[in-house]
């Protein structure tokens, strides 16, 4: 990309900057938006300064994929270190020029969204210039990189992600546009909002929240009317590895309701890691840990010790493969595991027995064992119902 293309993008910013003073006032919410705009302006000013000095502009982005860049705090989870390592995207590097153009284009779009107090999905951004971006994942990664580089919550960029999670149970709330959502009004679940930050007027008499790893298990709980038969509760699933909206929703429920939050995951390394993402966060999003982690999450099941205690049939158990054994070893070395001796014992038992099991394996005992016996007993034993 030559200087002419760079100046074209900069001219687009200039037009937006001229509108800035007209659109912004001094309210608390708008000050936050102004801060986002100012941080983007600082990035563009550095680019202009480099061009003025006949130097190739460079973008400096924190590395979001390295464990070396995070520290662990028990009250927050995984948090990006202030002195984290960075990568550079150079406009004069054949390997970086396209990403430089993509990054600058996305910053331009974000600036316009924040300035006009409007929102777009990551899918909208992709279709804004499919030829430049190439793939949706390119947009997804750059949006997160931009939030990390600017050190602002991703939702402050006014970019929404399509939610994949589902929620049901004793919960009512109002969306930002005023729409009233009743999560207990039908047998069908409600899609987790794409703008969790805009949710308000939350009303619930639930005694606990149950995070469910898989959609299939979540649907089984719905079919068995779990939320009303056992106790008033809220169930939510991110359908596997949770998206940001599902994590934000769990955090919002915790901040608002202050009720116990349990995790129901497969007794395998993958399920344990998913639970850890809800509780302690992920390396990639550690710069936004304060908004995403819920350190109060408790491991309800399925526990490796449950497989022995309940005498789950051997044909329902699956041997761990080499990759899963490696994953388990890595999990045991995570910095937060020192805080969880009971979890360590469960994982060491899995190491010893070299088997895993899905939640559905409980059906080998009885078709309704999960909802009629397993979960009620777990919750009653803990004094939660």
N, C-alpha and C positions, 0 to 999 in steps of 0.2 A: 504494500500500500504506500503510495507516494504522498507528498505534502498536500497535494490538491484534495485528495480524499479526506485527509485529516482536517483540513480547513473547512471542508464541506460539513463534517460533523460538528466542528466548533461553531460554524455559523448557525447551525440549528440550535445549539445551546444558547447562543447570543440572543436569538429571537425569544427563547423561553425566559432568559434572564431579564429581558426588558419588561416582561409581564409580571415578574416576581413581586415587585413592590406594589402593584395594583391589587394583587390577589391576597396578600398576607397581612394579617392584623396582629394584635398582641395577646390573644388568648393563650391559655396554657397549652391547649391541644395544638394550636397553630405554631407555637414556639417550637414544639417538637418537630413539626414539619419543616420549619425554617432551618432547624439544625441539620436535618437530613440534606436539604438543599445546599446549605453552606458547605457541608462536607463534600458533596459532589462538585461544587464550584471550586473547592480547593484542588481537587484532582485535575479538573480542566485547566486551572491556572498553572499547575505544574507542567501540563502538556504545552500550553502556550509559551511558557517561559523557556522550555527546552527548544521549541521551534524558533523562538526569537534568538536563541544563542546558537542556532545551527546544529543543535544536538538532536539525536533521535529520541522521541518521547518513550518513556518506560513506565509501565504500571507495576506496582509492588503489591503482591497479594500474600497474606498469611497462608501457610501450608495447613490445610484442614484435615490431612490424612495421616498425620504422624502422631504416634503416642508420645513422642519426645516433646511435643508442643502442648501437652495437657498436664494438669496437676489434679489431684483429688482432694476435695473438701467434703467432709461427711454431711454438712448441712446443705450442700449445693449439688455435689456429684462431680463429674468430669468438667473441668473448666479450663479454657485456653489460657496459657501462660502469657503474661504481658510481653515477655522477651522471646516470643516464639519465632521460629525460623520462617523465612519468606521465600517466595519465588518471584521471578520477574518475567513480565511479558513485554518483549521489545518490539517496537514497530519496524526496526531495521533487520530483524531476524527472519529469514524465510520460514522458519518453523513456528514463529510466533506472530507473524503479521496478521494472519487471518483471525486468530484469537483476540489480538489487539483491537481489530475492527469490530468484532462481535461484542467485546466488552464495552467499547465506547458507545456502540449503538444501544446496548441495553441500558447503560447509564443515562443516555439521552431519553429513552422511553420512560425510565423510572422518574427522571427529573420532571417530565411533563405530567406524569400521574400524580406525583406528590404536590406539584405546584397547583394543579387544578382540583385537588382533592377527589380524584377519580381512581378507579381500580381496574385492574386487568388480570386475567389469569396468565399463568406461564404459557398456556396453549395459545392465548391471544398474541403474546409476544413472539412466539415461534412463527405464527402465520403472518406477523407483521413483515417478516423478511425471510422466508423459508430458504431462499437461495444463499443468503449470507450465513444463516445459522446451521443449515444442513440437517440437524436432528433436534428432536425435543430435548434429549438429555443434555445437549450443549447449552441450551437456554437454562435448564434446571440447575446445572452446575455453576454457571456464571452468575445467576441470580444469588445463589448462596455465597459464592465468592465475593460478590459485590457487597452483600450485607456484612460479611466478615471484614472486608477491607475498610468499609465505612464505620464498622463497629456499632451497628444499629440492629435492633430486632428485624427479622426479615419482613414482618408484617408492616413495619414502618416504611417499607419501600412501596407499599400499595400494590404489591404483586401477590395474587392469591393462587393457591394450588388447588386443583380439584380434589376434594376429599374422597378417600376410599373407605373410611371407617363407618361403622354403624353403631347406633346407640338406642337403648330401649329401657323402659322401667319408670319408676316414680320420679318424673322430671318434667317440668314445664319451664320454658324461657321465651324471651322475645329476641328475634333477630334484629340486626341494626336497622333494617327497613321497616320494623314494626310488626312483622309477621309473628304470630304467636305459635309456638311449637309445643305440642303435647306428645311426649314420648311414650305415654301409656295409653293413648287413645285407640290403638288398633294392634292386631297381632303382628303387623309388619313393623320392622325397625325403621328408625329415622336416620337418614344420612347425616353424618357429622358435618357441621357447618364449615363452609369454605372461609368464613370470616369469624373465627371463634372470638377474637378480640372484641367484636361488635355485639356479642351476646350480653344481654342484661336481664334484669328481673327474674333471676333463677329462683324457682320454687320447688322444693322437694321435701318429702318426709322419709327419704331412704335412710336405712341404717348402715349401708355400706355400698361401695362401688366394686364391681367385679370386672377386671380386665380379662378378656378371653382371647387367647392367641389366635384361634382359627375361626373362620366364618362358619364352618360346618358345626362346630361345637356351639357357637353362638346361636345358630338356627335351631339346634336341638333344645337349648334352654328356652328359646321363644316358643317352640312347639309344645313344650311341657309346661308352659305358663309359669316358669320358675320365679319371675319377679313378684308374683302375687300369691302363689301357693305357699312358698316358704316364708318369705319376709319381704317387706318393702325394700327394694334395692334398685340399683342402676347397673346394667351390664353394657359393656362397650367392647368393640373389637376393632383392631387396626388391620384385620385380615392378614396376619403374618407380621413381618417387619413393619412397625407403625409409621405412617406418614406424619408430617409435622402437625397437621390439624388434629389427628387423634391424640397426639401427645399434648398439644395445647389444651384440648378438651379435658383430658384427665387432670391436668394441672389446674384448670379453672374450677373444676368440681372440687378439688382438694382445697383450693384457696377460699371457695365460697361456702362449702358445706361442712368442712372439717370432720369428715366421717372416715372410718377405716377404708383402705383401698387394698384389695387383694388381687393377685395374679393367678390365673388358671392357664397353665401352659403344658405342653408335652414334656415328659420326662426324658428330654434329650438335650444335647448342647445347644441346639438351635433355639429351642423354647426358652432355655435359661438365659441366653443372650438377649432375646426379645424382652424378657422381663427386666433385664439389666438396663436396657435402653430406656424403658419407662422410668425406672427408679434412679439410675445414675447418669443417663444421657449417653450420647455417642460422641466419638472423637470428631466426626465431621461437623457436628453442630455444637461443639463445646463452647464456642464463643457466645452462645445464647442459652447457656445452661440454666440461668436463673428463671427463665420463662418456660422451660420444657421439662425439667426433672421433677420427680415427686419422690423424695427419699423415704416417705412413709409407706411406700408399696411393700406388701408382705407376700411371700410365696405361700399360697394356699395349697397348690397341687399342680400337677401330679408329681408327687415326690418319688424318687427312686426307692425310698424305704417303704412307700405304699405298695409297691409291686410285691414285696416280700410279705408285708403285713396282711395284705388282702389275698395273697396266694393267687395272683393273676395267672391264668393259664400260660404255660410256657410257649404255646404256639401263637400267643398274642404279643410276645416279646421279640424284639429285633436286635440282632448283634450290632454293636457299634462298628462302623468301618474306620479305616485308618485316618481319614480326614476328620471324622467326628472325635476320635480319640485326641487328635492334635488340637482341635477346637476346645475340647474339655481342658486339656493341659493349659492352653492359653488363658481360658477363663479363670482358672485357679490362680494364675499369676497376676490377674488384674489388681490394681492398687486398692480397689474397694473390697476385695474379698477378705482382707484382714478384719473387716468390720462385721463379717458374717460367718462366724464359726459353724453355725448350724447348716448354712448353705454348703460350706466346705465339706462337712461330714456327708451330706447327701451326694455331692459330686464325687467324693472319694469312693463312696459306695458304688456309684455308677462306674467309676474307673475299675473297681475291683471285679464287679460282676460282668462288665463289658456288654451290657444290654441297655436298650432304650425302649420306651413305649409311648404310644400316642394316647391322648385322653380317651379316644374311642375304644381303646383296649379294655376299658372297664365294662363295655357292653358284652364282653366274653363271660363276665360273671353273671350279669342279668341285663336285659335290654334297657331298663330304666334305672340302673344302678347309680349312674352319675347324679341324676337329679333327685332321686327318691331316697338314696342312702348316703352316698359319698359326700356330696356337698352339704346336706343338712347336718350330718355328723361332724364334719370338719368345723362348720360354723358354730354349732352348739357346744362343741368341746372347747372352743376358744371363747365362748361366752358372747358371741356377736349377734345371736338371735335368741 
